[in-house]
Amino acid sequence: MKIVLVTGGSSGIGLHTVLAFHQAGFKVITCSRNEDKWNKVLARHPQLSSIDYLPVDLKDVQQVDRFFGYIRENYGHLDVAVNNASPKLESRGDFANVPIDALYSTMIGDFWLHAVCLRYELNLMPEGSAIINVSSVNGVRPTPNAAMYSATKHGIEGLTRSVAVEAIRSGIRVNAVAPGVTWTPRWEEHQADMGAALRETVSKQVPNGRFAIPEEIAKAIFWLSSEQASYVVGHTLVMDGGLSLT
């Protein structure tokens, strides 16, 4: 049985990625900061009771070290890793006026923790393994009012390509997925705050005319991890309905 780690697996793209790998027969390990949230997932998806879930704050390097030590001790290796965890954005606004602590929090949460996880994962992977970093359309275009977030995703892009060249020497493929607007609980929260017209207004900005759904992104992640993508190295699969073309 192949082993996959999906960080941030309790909601949105992460949860649907957990579901996809579980349905395909993988042994799935996942983590999130909020164990209550995972318990609510189990109430909706009792078939996920066999998932190895641990509450971990990936911003805490000591917790990360213990988490990967647990994986090494109990599983010995990883066949696939999906770096998906993403905290709530705290640094929205005009860059010159965003509090420095908020900028730092975004840098740590949306870049640094992924880089640290990637470093641990590479040391757990045999030849033929695959890593997929979840980036964003904001990593391939400028994003006013979310400049630090955009910078972290540009950083994920650079990290993915650079590490891919190193890792393929050991037979490990590293790639990324860059979703555009995807209808997740975070967007549902935005709509609750901003009004029912939000979804329609944003959808009109997308050439494809709609949000992605998390299952679509999860399918792309699964494909990139599979033998069907065995010659794909250091690539970012942009899944944005054409948004970055406008």
DRENDORO-140435 format. One line per field, with one value per residue (C-alpha): residue number from 1; chain; x, y, z. Coordinates in nm, 2 decimals, always signed. Each point is the difference from the previous one (the first is absolute). Example, Ala and Ser with C-alpha at 12.3 -4.5 7.8 and 13.67 -1.06 7.14 Angstrom:
2
i <- [1	2]
ch <- [A	A]
u <- [+1.23	+0.14]
v <- [-0.45	+0.34]
w <- [+0.78	-0.07]
! end
This chain:
246
i <- [1	2	3	4	5	6	7	8	9	10	11	12	13	14	15	16	17	18	19	20	21	22	23	24	25	26	27	28	29	30	31	32	33	34	35	36	37	38	39	40	41	42	43	44	45	46	47	48	49	50	51	52	53	54	55	56	57	58	59	60	61	62	63	64	65	66	67	68	69	70	71	72	73	74	75	76	77	78	79	80	81	82	83	84	85	86	87	88	89	90	91	92	93	94	95	96	97	98	99	100	101	102	103	104	105	106	107	108	109	110	111	112	113	114	115	116	117	118	119	120	121	122	123	124	125	126	127	128	129	130	131	132	133	134	135	136	137	138	139	140	141	142	143	144	145	146	147	148	149	150	151	152	153	154	155	156	157	158	159	160	161	162	163	164	165	166	167	168	169	170	171	172	173	174	175	176	177	178	179	180	181	182	183	184	185	186	187	188	189	190	191	192	193	194	195	196	197	198	199	200	201	202	203	204	205	206	207	208	209	210	211	212	213	214	215	216	217	218	219	220	221	222	223	224	225	226	227	228	229	230	231	232	233	234	235	236	237	238	239	240	241	242	243	244	245	246]
ch <- [A	A	A	A	A	A	A	A	A	A	A	A	A	A	A	A	A	A	A	A	A	A	A	A	A	A	A	A	A	A	A	A	A	A	A	A	A	A	A	A	A	A	A	A	A	A	A	A	A	A	A	A	A	A	A	A	A	A	A	A	A	A	A	A	A	A	A	A	A	A	A	A	A	A	A	A	A	A	A	A	A	A	A	A	A	A	A	A	A	A	A	A	A	A	A	A	A	A	A	A	A	A	A	A	A	A	A	A	A	A	A	A	A	A	A	A	A	A	A	A	A	A	A	A	A	A	A	A	A	A	A	A	A	A	A	A	A	A	A	A	A	A	A	A	A	A	A	A	A	A	A	A	A	A	A	A	A	A	A	A	A	A	A	A	A	A	A	A	A	A	A	A	A	A	A	A	A	A	A	A	A	A	A	A	A	A	A	A	A	A	A	A	A	A	A	A	A	A	A	A	A	A	A	A	A	A	A	A	A	A	A	A	A	A	A	A	A	A	A	A	A	A	A	A	A	A	A	A	A	A	A	A	A	A	A	A	A	A	A	A	A	A	A	A	A	A]
u <- [+0.00	+0.14	+0.02	-0.10	+0.03	-0.25	+0.06	-0.31	-0.24	-0.30	-0.17	-0.02	+0.26	+0.19	-0.31	-0.09	+0.36	-0.02	-0.33	+0.15	+0.31	-0.21	-0.24	+0.31	+0.12	+0.28	+0.09	-0.07	+0.17	-0.13	+0.02	-0.16	+0.01	-0.35	-0.09	-0.37	-0.02	+0.13	-0.25	-0.28	+0.15	-0.02	-0.37	-0.07	+0.24	+0.02	+0.19	+0.30	+0.03	+0.31	+0.18	+0.30	-0.07	+0.21	-0.06	+0.31	+0.08	+0.24	+0.12	+0.17	+0.33	+0.02	-0.35	+0.10	+0.31	-0.21	-0.26	+0.25	+0.18	-0.33	-0.04	+0.35	-0.05	-0.34	+0.02	+0.37	-0.06	-0.25	-0.10	-0.19	-0.01	-0.24	+0.09	-0.34	-0.03	-0.09	-0.11	-0.25	+0.15	+0.08	+0.20	-0.27	+0.02	+0.23	+0.36	+0.13	-0.27	-0.02	+0.14	+0.34	-0.11	-0.27	+0.25	+0.23	-0.29	-0.09	+0.36	+0.03	-0.34	-0.01	+0.37	+0.23	-0.21	-0.02	+0.37	+0.07	-0.25	+0.16	+0.34	-0.12	-0.20	+0.30	+0.18	-0.28	-0.05	+0.13	+0.05	-0.33	-0.16	-0.17	-0.06	-0.27	+0.00	-0.33	+0.08	-0.25	-0.08	+0.14	+0.34	+0.00	-0.15	+0.02	-0.26	-0.06	-0.14	+0.15	+0.36	+0.17	-0.23	+0.08	+0.37	-0.02	-0.16	+0.26	+0.25	-0.18	+0.04	+0.37	+0.05	-0.19	+0.21	+0.33	-0.06	-0.14	+0.33	+0.18	-0.25	-0.04	+0.36	-0.14	-0.31	-0.23	-0.23	-0.10	-0.28	-0.27	-0.36	-0.12	-0.37	-0.20	-0.32	-0.12	-0.32	+0.11	-0.12	+0.23	-0.20	-0.32	+0.12	+0.08	-0.35	-0.16	+0.19	-0.04	-0.34	-0.16	+0.11	+0.37	+0.01	-0.17	+0.21	+0.33	-0.12	-0.04	+0.37	+0.09	+0.00	-0.14	-0.29	+0.01	+0.20	+0.19	-0.12	+0.25	-0.05	+0.14	+0.32	+0.03	-0.02	+0.29	+0.21	-0.07	+0.09	+0.33	+0.09	-0.08	+0.20	-0.20	+0.20	+0.34	+0.17	-0.13	+0.27	+0.01	-0.33	-0.28	-0.34	-0.21	-0.37	-0.17	-0.26	+0.21	+0.02	+0.37	-0.05	-0.21]
v <- [+0.00	+0.34	+0.28	+0.36	+0.30	+0.29	+0.30	+0.21	-0.28	+0.10	+0.23	+0.13	-0.13	-0.19	-0.20	-0.09	-0.10	-0.23	-0.15	-0.06	-0.18	-0.20	-0.11	-0.11	-0.23	+0.21	+0.01	+0.37	+0.20	+0.36	+0.28	+0.33	+0.25	-0.07	-0.35	+0.09	+0.09	-0.35	-0.16	+0.18	-0.13	-0.36	+0.06	+0.09	-0.26	-0.30	-0.19	+0.21	-0.15	-0.20	+0.33	+0.06	+0.35	+0.21	+0.35	+0.20	+0.37	+0.00	+0.35	-0.16	-0.16	-0.22	-0.14	-0.06	-0.19	-0.22	-0.05	-0.12	-0.21	-0.17	-0.07	-0.14	-0.22	-0.14	-0.01	+0.02	+0.20	+0.20	-0.07	+0.32	+0.33	+0.29	+0.33	+0.17	+0.16	+0.37	+0.22	+0.28	+0.30	+0.28	+0.24	+0.13	+0.36	+0.26	-0.13	+0.33	-0.01	-0.37	-0.07	-0.15	-0.29	-0.08	-0.01	-0.23	-0.23	-0.04	-0.06	-0.28	-0.15	+0.01	-0.06	-0.10	-0.29	-0.15	+0.03	-0.17	-0.29	-0.04	-0.04	-0.27	-0.18	-0.03	-0.20	-0.25	-0.07	-0.29	+0.01	+0.03	+0.23	+0.33	+0.33	+0.25	+0.35	+0.19	+0.34	+0.26	+0.19	+0.29	-0.16	+0.06	+0.35	+0.32	+0.03	+0.36	+0.01	-0.35	+0.07	-0.21	-0.29	+0.03	+0.01	-0.32	-0.18	+0.14	-0.15	-0.34	+0.01	+0.07	-0.26	-0.26	+0.05	+0.01	-0.30	-0.19	+0.01	-0.12	-0.27	-0.16	-0.12	-0.23	-0.09	+0.22	+0.22	+0.35	+0.20	+0.25	+0.08	+0.36	+0.03	+0.31	+0.09	-0.33	-0.02	-0.11	+0.08	+0.30	+0.15	-0.09	+0.21	+0.29	-0.03	+0.01	+0.32	+0.17	-0.11	-0.26	+0.17	-0.07	-0.34	+0.14	+0.31	-0.19	-0.26	+0.27	+0.08	-0.36	-0.08	-0.34	+0.18	-0.19	-0.10	-0.33	-0.26	-0.16	-0.35	+0.14	+0.12	-0.33	-0.20	+0.20	-0.05	-0.38	+0.00	+0.18	-0.26	-0.29	-0.20	+0.18	+0.31	-0.18	+0.24	+0.31	+0.17	+0.35	+0.10	+0.21	-0.11	+0.33	-0.08	+0.34	-0.01	+0.24	+0.27	+0.05	+0.07	+0.31]
w <- [+0.00	-0.10	+0.26	-0.05	+0.22	-0.06	+0.22	+0.09	-0.07	+0.20	-0.25	-0.36	-0.25	+0.27	+0.11	-0.35	-0.07	+0.31	-0.14	-0.34	+0.13	+0.25	-0.27	-0.21	+0.28	+0.14	+0.37	+0.07	+0.27	+0.06	+0.25	+0.09	+0.28	+0.12	+0.11	+0.05	-0.37	-0.09	+0.24	-0.19	-0.33	+0.14	+0.09	-0.37	-0.15	+0.24	-0.27	+0.09	+0.35	-0.12	-0.09	+0.23	+0.12	+0.23	+0.13	-0.09	-0.03	-0.29	+0.09	+0.30	-0.12	+0.31	-0.07	-0.36	+0.11	+0.23	-0.27	-0.26	+0.26	+0.06	-0.37	-0.02	+0.30	-0.10	-0.38	-0.09	-0.32	-0.21	-0.36	-0.05	+0.19	-0.07	+0.16	+0.03	+0.34	-0.02	+0.30	-0.02	-0.18	+0.25	-0.22	-0.24	-0.10	-0.14	+0.06	+0.15	+0.27	+0.09	+0.36	-0.01	+0.23	-0.26	-0.28	+0.20	+0.09	-0.37	-0.10	+0.26	-0.06	-0.38	-0.08	+0.28	+0.14	-0.35	-0.05	+0.34	-0.08	-0.34	+0.15	+0.24	-0.27	-0.24	+0.26	+0.04	-0.37	-0.21	-0.37	-0.19	+0.26	-0.07	+0.17	-0.09	+0.14	-0.01	-0.12	-0.14	-0.31	+0.21	-0.04	-0.37	-0.01	+0.21	+0.28	+0.13	+0.35	+0.08	-0.10	+0.27	-0.07	-0.37	+0.09	+0.20	-0.29	-0.24	+0.25	-0.01	-0.38	+0.02	+0.27	-0.20	-0.31	+0.17	+0.23	-0.29	-0.18	+0.31	+0.10	-0.34	+0.03	+0.27	-0.20	+0.19	-0.20	+0.14	-0.17	+0.10	-0.06	-0.01	+0.05	-0.08	+0.18	+0.16	+0.19	+0.35	+0.35	+0.00	-0.29	+0.17	+0.30	-0.24	-0.14	+0.34	+0.07	-0.33	-0.13	-0.22	-0.32	+0.06	-0.18	-0.31	-0.01	+0.03	-0.25	-0.26	+0.02	-0.10	-0.37	+0.08	+0.18	+0.33	+0.31	+0.00	+0.24	+0.24	-0.16	-0.33	+0.17	+0.19	-0.33	-0.14	+0.31	-0.03	-0.36	+0.06	+0.26	-0.23	-0.26	-0.27	+0.09	+0.02	-0.24	+0.16	+0.21	+0.15	-0.16	+0.13	-0.12	+0.00	+0.06	-0.01	-0.27	-0.20	+0.27	-0.04	-0.37	+0.06]
! end
